[in-house]
């Protein structure tokens, strides 16, 4: 078996760092759909839309964190965005996760682009997003 010797360590380190890169693309129109519309059904109304829960579950799949840590992570991300959105608590995320199917995320070499727009949530590799 032949072994490759790394000659350019700075390029190798940059490639390894970029493997963990996640880029969030959030449109302003998508922020308006964070909260659920009133359904008119009996019982307690849902506060968060299915798109919002799906966005949280995809972030959970990417980072592999439990629901409580997901709540803290997304609370901080939403706070940094300055959008004025409230993150659902971990029990809401867990309960709603049973009824939402999360798309499979394949391991990629390049950065992962998570696109959240008014039509829903999509996950792309770098080339697929630019197309």
N, C-alpha and C positions, 0 to 999 in steps of 0.2 A: 504494500500500500504506500503510495506516495503522499507526502505531506507538503502542503503549500506553506511557504514562509511569507509572513507579512512583512513587506518592506516599507509601506507607507502607513505608519501607525495613526497619524492624525486623520487620514481618510477612513481608516478602519473604525476608529473611535466615533467619528461623526456618523457613519453608517449604523453603528450599534445604537447610538443615541436616537437617531431618527426612526428606528424600529418602534420605539415607544411613543411616537408622535401621534396625537389625536387632534384633529382640527374640527371645531364646531362651527357650522354655518347655520345661523338662525336668522330667518327673515322676520321683519316686523309684523307681517301678516300672520305668521305662525304664532307669535306671542299672543295675539288676540284669541287664538283657539286653545290656549292653555287651560282655561276653565271651561267646564261643560255647560252646554245650553240647557235650559230648563226643559224637562221631558213632559211634564204634566201628569206623570204617573203618580200613583200613591206611594207613600213611604218617604224616607229621607232622600232628598235629591243628591245626585253626585256633584261634587264640587269640581273635580278635575276631569278633563276630557280623556278619552282613551289614547289619543295621540300623546298627551303629556305623560301618561303612565308608560306607554311604549318607549318614549324617549328615555325615561328613567331606567327601564329594564334593559335597554341596549347599553347604556352606560354601565349598568351592573355587570352585564356579560363581558364587556371590554375590560373592566377593572377586576372582575371576580370578587366583588366585595359583598358582605352581608347587607341586609336591608337597613339596619341602623347606620352603618357606615355610608351607605348610599345616600341616606337622608342628609347626613352631615356634608358629604361631598357636594351634592347638588344644591344644598342650601347656600354653600359658599360660592359655587359657580354662578348661581342665579343672582347672588348678591354682587359679585364682581361685574356681572353684565349690567347691573343698574336698571333692570327692566321692571322692578317692582312686583315680581312674581313670588308667590309663596310655594315652597316645596311641600309636597304631601308628606305626612308622617309615615313611618315605616310600616305600620299596621295597614294603612290604606293601600300602600304599594303592594304589600304581600297579598292582601285580599283580592285586589284587582288583577294581580298577575296570573291568577288561576284562569281567567277568562280571555287573556290576551296572548296571542301566539307571537313569539319573538323570532325574527328571521335568524338563520344560522350565520355566524360570523366566521369566515375562514381566516386562518392566520395569513398575514400578508407581510411582505418585506418592507414595503414603503409605508408612508403615513396613512392612517385611516381617517376618512372624511365622513363625519356624521352630519347629514343635511336635514334640517328641520324646517319645512316650509308649510304653507297653508294646505297643501295637498296631502301631507303626511310626513313620515319619517323615512329616510333612506340611508343606506350605508354604502359607501363607495370606496374604491381604491383611488389613488391619485389620478390615474388616467381616465377612469370611468367618469369622474366628476367633471373633468374638463370637456369631455365629449358632450 
